């Protein structure tokens, strides 16, 4: 299959340096472990990177989405339009509020929401749109903002995979209320954690109350809140990582460009027409060989072959939300989303992270082209 020696290349690898380690030690020695000065500094610099007035740290990307929806008053009887081609947390947070997720289809080339289908799904019950900037590529936010303004809808952006990505020069997370994940595999990570970004003073205040048991003054509770706070230990890692965002993004773009130029066996992902907007959280390809009934699918065979060659790869995502068992039981399985159903059988992601060497890239290309 390949003349290169087999090696082990993980699908992702956090880049943790001496500065991240020193920052954690500094917090531990300070004795201020939970939502202290390091969280505040992280929030300030995160808002600056996104270009918003406010950034509110939370315990995870999931709680960022949940908090944002609640802050906008999304509740039972409301509908939120999103896509089913996503990690299930996006949809779960809508369900947490009591609202109903409504599923628009996606574009086959970008994996992002189909705005024509989105608009056709709007009803008097629709209160929000949750665009998902998948794999590091922004959705068509120009069109989404226009639709939202015309219909009086809220935009809650799922930016879990898109920190630093942009649409027409404007960064994701600054079009509506942005929700970021800082999970260990993300482009900027803190192990676990989330961040909400907004220009709306009222939404920012509501999010801060919701994440901290409804307290503005200690032990005085204004609303029913939650414990969605971020620890200073977590913020210390994320804050240092945020300062390395340009470094990480540059390396990911370099790696993605090499893969796109040299991989010929499968369908490469698009950069959306602007190579400086995609941040390549994942490099997701499609294998379009026909499925033969009773045999291993071409995608599953490709994943197995790469894993046997020591190349970590992932299927993000093999099952759309409309086919997840708990959501089927709730009756959310009736959406007409043929593109979503189609690509879930074709996609798999290969390493693109900043820790890849040139030898790693050459090996990945050779193995993928031998499929």
JOTAQUI-V405327 format. One record per backbone hydrogen bond with DSSP energy under -0.5 kcal/mol. CO is the residue of the C=O (numbers start at 0). NH is the residue of the N-H. E is the energy in kcal/mol with one decimal. If there is no record, write none. Layout:
# JOTAQUI-V405327
co | nh | e
CO | NH | E
CO | NH | E
This chain:
# JOTAQUI-V405327
co | nh | e
6 | 8 | -0.6
7 | 9 | -0.5
8 | 311 | -3.8
10 | 351 | -0.5
13 | 15 | -0.9
14 | 16 | -0.6
16 | 20 | -1.8
17 | 21 | -2.7
18 | 22 | -2.1
19 | 23 | -1.8
20 | 24 | -2.1
21 | 25 | -2.4
22 | 26 | -1.8
23 | 27 | -2.5
24 | 28 | -2.5
25 | 29 | -1.2
26 | 30 | -1.2
26 | 31 | -0.5
30 | 32 | -0.9
32 | 34 | -0.5
32 | 231 | -2.7
32 | 232 | -1.2
35 | 39 | -1.8
36 | 40 | -2.2
37 | 41 | -2.2
38 | 42 | -2.7
39 | 43 | -2.2
40 | 44 | -2.2
41 | 45 | -2.4
42 | 46 | -2.4
43 | 47 | -1.5
44 | 48 | -2.0
45 | 49 | -2.3
46 | 50 | -2.4
46 | 51 | -1.9
53 | 197 | -1.7
54 | 56 | -0.5
55 | 195 | -2.3
57 | 193 | -2.0
59 | 63 | -1.5
60 | 64 | -2.0
61 | 65 | -2.5
62 | 66 | -2.6
63 | 67 | -2.2
64 | 68 | -2.4
65 | 69 | -2.2
66 | 70 | -2.7
67 | 71 | -1.6
68 | 73 | -2.3
69 | 72 | -1.9
74 | 77 | -2.1
77 | 99 | -2.7
78 | 126 | -2.9
78 | 127 | -1.3
79 | 101 | -2.7
80 | 129 | -3.2
81 | 103 | -3.0
83 | 85 | -1.5
83 | 320 | -2.3
86 | 89 | -1.8
87 | 91 | -2.8
88 | 92 | -2.2
89 | 93 | -0.7
90 | 93 | -0.7
90 | 94 | -1.9
91 | 95 | -2.7
92 | 96 | -1.0
93 | 96 | -0.6
93 | 98 | -1.1
94 | 97 | -1.5
97 | 76 | -0.7
98 | 100 | -0.5
99 | 79 | -2.3
101 | 81 | -2.7
101 | 103 | -0.6
103 | 83 | -0.6
104 | 113 | -2.8
106 | 110 | -2.5
108 | 269 | -1.0
111 | 106 | -2.5
112 | 114 | -0.8
113 | 117 | -2.6
114 | 118 | -2.4
115 | 119 | -1.5
116 | 120 | -0.8
117 | 120 | -1.4
118 | 121 | -1.2
122 | 125 | -1.6
124 | 78 | -2.1
126 | 153 | -2.4
127 | 80 | -2.3
128 | 130 | -0.6
128 | 155 | -2.5
130 | 132 | -0.6
130 | 157 | -2.8
131 | 133 | -1.8
132 | 135 | -0.9
133 | 136 | -1.7
134 | 280 | -1.5
134 | 281 | -1.5
135 | 278 | -2.1
138 | 140 | -2.0
139 | 143 | -2.1
140 | 144 | -2.8
141 | 145 | -1.7
142 | 146 | -2.4
143 | 147 | -2.7
144 | 148 | -2.6
145 | 149 | -2.0
146 | 150 | -1.8
147 | 151 | -0.9
147 | 152 | -2.8
153 | 128 | -2.7
153 | 155 | -0.5
154 | 156 | -0.6
154 | 176 | -2.5
156 | 158 | -1.1
156 | 178 | -1.8
157 | 132 | -2.0
158 | 161 | -1.6
161 | 164 | -2.5
164 | 171 | -2.4
166 | 169 | -1.6
169 | 166 | -2.9
170 | 173 | -1.5
172 | 177 | -0.7
176 | 156 | -2.1
177 | 196 | -2.2
178 | 158 | -2.4
179 | 194 | -1.6
181 | 189 | -3.1
181 | 190 | -0.7
182 | 185 | -2.3
189 | 191 | -0.7
190 | 183 | -1.4
192 | 60 | -0.5
192 | 181 | -3.0
193 | 57 | -2.3
194 | 179 | -3.1
195 | 55 | -2.8
196 | 177 | -2.3
197 | 53 | -2.1
198 | 200 | -0.7
199 | 203 | -2.5
200 | 204 | -2.3
201 | 205 | -2.2
202 | 206 | -2.6
203 | 207 | -2.2
204 | 208 | -2.0
205 | 209 | -2.6
206 | 210 | -2.2
207 | 211 | -0.8
208 | 211 | -0.7
208 | 213 | -2.8
209 | 212 | -0.7
209 | 225 | -3.1
210 | 227 | -2.6
211 | 214 | -1.6
213 | 221 | -3.2
213 | 222 | -0.5
216 | 219 | -2.6
218 | 220 | -0.5
219 | 215 | -0.9
219 | 216 | -0.7
219 | 221 | -0.6
222 | 224 | -0.6
225 | 212 | -2.3
225 | 227 | -1.0
227 | 58 | -1.2
229 | 34 | -1.5
230 | 234 | -2.5
231 | 235 | -2.3
232 | 236 | -1.1
233 | 237 | -2.3
234 | 238 | -3.0
235 | 239 | -1.5
236 | 240 | -2.4
237 | 241 | -2.5
238 | 242 | -1.3
240 | 243 | -1.6
241 | 244 | -1.5
243 | 247 | -2.7
244 | 248 | -2.9
245 | 249 | -2.4
246 | 250 | -1.8
247 | 251 | -2.4
248 | 252 | -2.6
249 | 253 | -2.1
250 | 254 | -2.6
251 | 255 | -2.7
252 | 256 | -2.3
253 | 257 | -1.9
254 | 258 | -2.3
255 | 259 | -2.7
256 | 260 | -1.9
257 | 261 | -1.6
258 | 262 | -2.7
265 | 267 | -0.7
266 | 285 | -1.8
270 | 273 | -1.0
273 | 276 | -2.1
273 | 277 | -0.9
276 | 165 | -1.1
281 | 283 | -0.7
282 | 284 | -0.6
282 | 349 | -2.3
284 | 347 | -1.9
285 | 266 | -3.0
285 | 287 | -0.6
290 | 292 | -0.6
291 | 294 | -2.3
296 | 300 | -2.6
297 | 301 | -2.2
298 | 302 | -2.5
299 | 303 | -2.3
300 | 304 | -2.4
301 | 305 | -2.4
302 | 306 | -2.5
303 | 307 | -2.4
304 | 308 | -1.3
305 | 310 | -2.8
306 | 309 | -1.5
308 | 6 | -0.8
309 | 8 | -3.4
309 | 311 | -0.7
311 | 350 | -0.6
313 | 315 | -0.7
313 | 348 | -3.6
314 | 316 | -0.6
314 | 317 | -0.8
319 | 322 | -2.3
320 | 323 | -1.5
323 | 326 | -0.6
323 | 327 | -2.6
324 | 328 | -2.1
325 | 329 | -0.8
326 | 331 | -2.6
327 | 330 | -1.6
334 | 336 | -1.0
336 | 340 | -2.3
337 | 341 | -1.9
338 | 342 | -2.8
339 | 343 | -1.8
341 | 344 | -1.3
342 | 345 | -1.6
342 | 346 | -2.2
345 | 286 | -1.6
347 | 284 | -2.6
348 | 313 | -1.6
349 | 282 | -0.8
352 | 355 | -1.6
356 | 360 | -2.2
357 | 361 | -2.4
358 | 362 | -2.3
359 | 363 | -2.7
360 | 364 | -2.4
361 | 365 | -2.2
362 | 366 | -2.4
363 | 367 | -2.7
364 | 368 | -2.6
365 | 369 | -0.8
366 | 369 | -0.7
367 | 370 | -1.3
